[in-house]
């Protein structure tokens, strides 16, 4: 009997190519709620989980922000960080077209295009939402 193959996301392919180990964590998801719900479902401490948010500036350029799941963005600070007059969250309907990912499964790694990316905190081990929905644990 053939071994069932795990579907790979762009992020997983990049990590494989760079020979960075990771663990795939999956769960049944009928409707994405938020990163806190996902972390609780998977039993992962909130401080080890991050969300990826995509913003569009006044110039129409996109930028990506990675932050802890319990934190909120300050749009004025975000605009300053990417040298924009102002920024706003992209609409849910535009997430796939801009990033190649779906809502709740967006990650800064492996998007359709490279965008300026701001990571608010760095951890040696992190669980980052990555498509299908799954999470990656970097070692």
N, C-alpha and C positions, 0 to 999 in steps of 0.2 A: 504494500500500500504506500502511495506517495505521501511524503510529508507536506502538510498544508503550508503554503507560502504566505508570509505576512506581507500585506501591501506596504510599500515604501513611500514615504513622503519625500519631497525635495530636501527637507532638513535632514532626514535619515540618510539619504544618498550622499549628502555633503559630509556628514559625520563619518560614514563608511569610507569615503574616499580619503579623508584626513586621518583615518585609523583612530578615531576617538570613540571609546566605548560608551554605550548607553543602554538603558533598559527601557523596554516598551511596556507601558502600563495602559491597560484599556478597560473600558467599562461600557455598559449599555447606556446609550444616550438618545432618548426620544426627542428631547428638545433642550438645547443648551440654555442654561440659566445664567451662570457666571463662574468665574474662577474659584470663588470660595466654595460653591456647591461642588465643583469638580474635585477640589482638594479634599473636602470632607468625604466625598464618595470614595476617593482613593486612599484616604487615611494619611495624607501628606500634610505636614505642618505648614500653616499659612505662610510663615516667614521664609519658606523654601520655594514658594510658588510665585510666578511672575505672569503678568498679562502683557500682551502686545497691542498697542493702540495706534491707529494710523490717522494722522492729521493732514489737513490741506491748508496751505498758507494763502495769504492774499494774492501772492504771485501765481497761484494755482499749482505750485510744487507740493509734493508729498513728503512727509517725514514720519518716522516710526519712533515710538516711545515704548520702552520696556520698563515696567515698574512692578513693585510688589502688588499682589492681588487686592490687598486691603487699602491701598492708597488711591487717591484721586489726582488727576492732573490739574495744575493751575495753568490755564490757557495763556495767560500773559507771560508766565515764566517760560512756557514752551515756545512761544513766538520769539522771545528774546534768544533762547538757546539755538534756534535755527535761523536767526537773522531775518525774521518776518515781521511785518507790521501787526498782523493778527493771524491766528490759526483757528480751525474748528475741526471737530471730529468728522470723518467722512461718513456718508450715509451707509447703513447696513447693506443696502442694495448694491453699493459700489465696491464692497470689500473684495469679492471674487475678481472683478475686472481689474482692480488696482494691484492686488497682491497675489492672486492665484489660489488663495485659501478661502475658506468659508468662515462665517461668524462663529467664534468660539474655538476655532482651530488655527488661528493666525499666529505665525511666528516670524520673527525678523530674519530668520535663516531660510534661504531658498525662495524668496519672493520672486515674482515675475521679473522685476527690475530691482536694481539696488537703489535704496533711498537713504538719505541721511538718517542715522539711527542713534538715539540717545538712550543709554541704559542708566537708570537712576541709582542702581545699587548692584554691586557685583558679589557673587557668592561662589565659592569653589564648587559646591554641589547645588544644583538648581533644578526644579521641575518646570519646564516651559511647555505651554500648550503647543502642540504641533499637529496637525491635521488628522483627521479620521474619527473622532477625537482620541488622541493618545497623549502621553507625556514622555518627555525625554529626561533621563537623569544622566548628567555628565559626571564622569569620574575623573 
